[in-house]
Amino acid sequence: MTNTTQTRHTISILVNDQPGVLQRVSGLFGRRGFNIESITVGQSEEQGLSRMIIVTTGDDKTVEQIEKQLYKIIDVIKVVDLSANPMVGRELALIKVKSEPTARPEIMGLVETFRAAVVDIGTHSLMVQVVGDTEKIDAMIELLSPYGIRELSRTGVTAMIRGNA
Amino acid sequence: MSAQMPEARSTEELKEKWVDKQEVLTGSDILLRSLVLEGVKCVFGYPGGAVLYIYDAMYGFKDFHHVLTRHEQGAIHAADGYARAAGEVGVCIATSGPGATNLVTGIATAYMDSTPLVVITGNVASTLIGTDAFQEADITGITMPITKHSYLVRSVDELPRIIHEAFHIANTGRKGPVLIDIPKDVSAAMTLFQPHTEPVALRGYNPRMIPNKLQVDRLAEAIAQAERPLILAGGGVVYSGGHEALLELVNKTGIPITTTLLGLGGFPSGHEQWLGMPGMHGTFTSNMAIQEADLLISIGARFDDRVTGKLNGFAPKAKIAHIDIDPAEIGKNVKTDIPIVGDVKTVLELLNKTVTHADRADEWRSQLQQWKAEKPFRYKDDYKEDEIGLKPQWVVELLNETTKGEAIVTTDVGQHQMWAAQYYKFNNPRSWITSGGLGTMGFGLPSAIGAQMAKPDRMVISINGDGGIQMCSQELAICAINNIPVKIVILNNQVLGMVRQWQELIYENRYSHIDLAGSPDFVKLAEAYGVKGLRASTKAEARAVWQEAMDTPGPVVIDFVVEKGENVYPMVQQGMTLDQMLMGDE
C-alpha cells in the first residue's frame, strides 16, 4: 500500500545553470498544486550545474508525481528525495531582537546555549545568527520572541545524504 | 493546389550547398538554412517589427514554402494540422509582443495533444529586453507551462545548436511544442555559419524508448490469464507509428479495443474487435467494457477525465496495465498494476513476440459483440428527402459514405466534433485532427489548411460549428489565395450547441448567452473571400451540394442548416461513472 499521509520531503534537484531554470522548477510546483515550504539554490560540485533543495509536504503519490514531473523539465538533470535516506539538513537564520543594553547579557546567554552567535549589536537591538536543522531554529525563535523580534530572515533548508552516498 | 511545395532535397545536396562552405551570415539566414536542414518544407507565419530581418532573408527564398496567414492563431493551428497530418514537426513564425501572445492558445493546444512544433518568435533587441519596450512580451515566461522546452537566444552563435536541439526535443519522447525566442539584434548579427547536424546529447533529456522486459512479460502473462481483457488505445499509437503493431496485437490476441478521441484512426474502425470511442460521448459498448473488464491495457492514452468519468469508480474490476512514453502519466490519474514506460511501437512489437491468443475471453467477446450490435450510436431522423430539416449526424454519415472514410477530417470543438468522432469511420492513422486536450475553438479551419499543405493529394474535410468557424474564419483568405482545396463543412444550428446541451441537461433549460443570431451568411462570407459557398437545408440539397463540393477542385464552404435542439448521446455527465450513461431518445 502506498502511504497517503502527508509527510515532509526534502528534494535535491540538480539543474543546468540556465536563465529561467528557477522559474521552470518553481512554476511547475505552483501550477500542479505542489507546495513549497522552502527553496534554496546555489552552486553545485560541477561547473555549469546548480543544486536546488526544495522542502515540500505531500503523500507518496504526490512526491512520486513531483519527481516525475521535475524530470520532464529538460534542464533538470537529477532528482533525489533526500529524506528517503539518512540526511543532514541545515538552515541559517538571522534574527534581530529588541534589546536594551541591560538585557544583552541575558540574551547572549541564550545564544550561547544554542551555539548561535551575536553578529551585530545596535543601541536597541542585537542580531543573532543561528545555524541548524529546522527544529533548532524554530526553538531559537521561540525563545527570543518574548524579547521582541524586529526582523527575521531564514535561508531555507539545504541538505545532503550522510556517508559516502 | 497552387501552393507549390519546394522539392525535397537530399542532405548531401544541402551539405554541398551550405554546410561545407565557410560563410558569414546573418542570424536570419542561419535560421532559414537551419530550418531547411531539419527538413522543413512549409512554414506558417506572420511578419512584424521584431522579425523583419527574418522576413527580409525570406524575400525570394525558395527552399521552403511560407504561408502568410491572417492571424497568428491561424498560423500555429495550421502548423499543428500540418504536423499531425504529416507526422513531421510543424513550424510557425510570429513577431514579438502581440504576435507572440496570439500564439499562446495554439501552443497550449499542441502541448495538450503532444503535437511536435517548433515555434519561432521575434523579440525586441537584447538591449531593450526588460524595459517594457514597444511590442515587448516575455513570451518564454508566458509559455513556460505550455511548452516542452523554450529558448531565449542570447547570441547568434548559439542559433544552429538551439534549432537543432529544438527539433530533436519537439519530435522525440512525448512530443510537444518548443519555442525559440530570437531578439531582433540576434537575427541581424553576423557570424560564421556552422550548422549542427550531429546527434543531440542532452544530459537532462533521455526519453526511454525500450521498455523493461519483465513488465512486458508480466503483461503477456496477464493477457493469457484474462477473461475480460480490453485495450484502450490513444493518440500515442498514432504518434509513435504503432498502428500496425497494434493491429497485429489485436489480431493475435483477439482482445477487444476501444480508441480514445485522439486515438481514432489508430485502429481500423471496420475491425470486428473495435468497439468505438469511450468516455463522455463514447459508445455504450466501450464504456460498459471498461467497467466490466478484468484487464485494461492502456496504450498511449493518459486517462483524461473525459475518458474516465468519475475516477473513483472507473474500471473497478480491472487490473490496469499502462504503456506510455511519459513516465509521469503512469499512476497520475489511475493506479497502475503493470507500468510499462517506452515507445508504444517498440513496446507493442516486443509484446507481439510473446503474446498468445486470449483463449479465456470467448464469452466476453460475444457479450461485447452483442452490445455492439444492440447499442450502436443512434439518432432519430424522420426528415423526408425534400423536407426542410437536417440532422447533424446524418450529414456526417453522408460525408463518411461518400468519402468511404478515406478523407482527412479536422474539426473545431463542440457538438459537431463529437458527431464527427462518432459517425465518421476512420481507417487510417493521421486522418483525424482535432483539439482533444485543450478543446480549442477556432482550430478546425486553420488545421485543415495545414493538413492539406502536408497532404496535397488527400481530400481534407474541415467540420465546424457555426460558433467555432467564426473564431478563425479569416483564414478563408488563405484557402482562396493559395487555392487550398479544403472542404469546409459548417453544421449550422445557430447556437453554441454543446453549451446549449449542458444548459438544457444540467442548468434546467436556462439558455444563457448561446444564441448566435447575427452570424454572417456563411455562403456570402465565403464568396467575399473568393471561396465557393453552398447551402443545404434538405437531404436532397445536402446530397447535391456535397457532390458539387467534392467535384470542385478548389476550396468550398458548405453551410448545412441543421436542427437546433439536437443533443450528443450517449452522455456521461461530469462526476458520473462510465456506466451511468444518458442514452437520449432512441
Interface residues (C-beta under 8 A of the other chain):
Chain A: V15 N16 P19 G20 Q23 R24 G27 L28 R31 K61 E64 Q65 K68 Q69 Y71 K72 I73 I74 D75 V76 I77
Chain B: T140 G141 M144 P145 K148 H149 S150 L152 I169 L202 R203 G204 Y205 D326 P327 A328 G331 K332
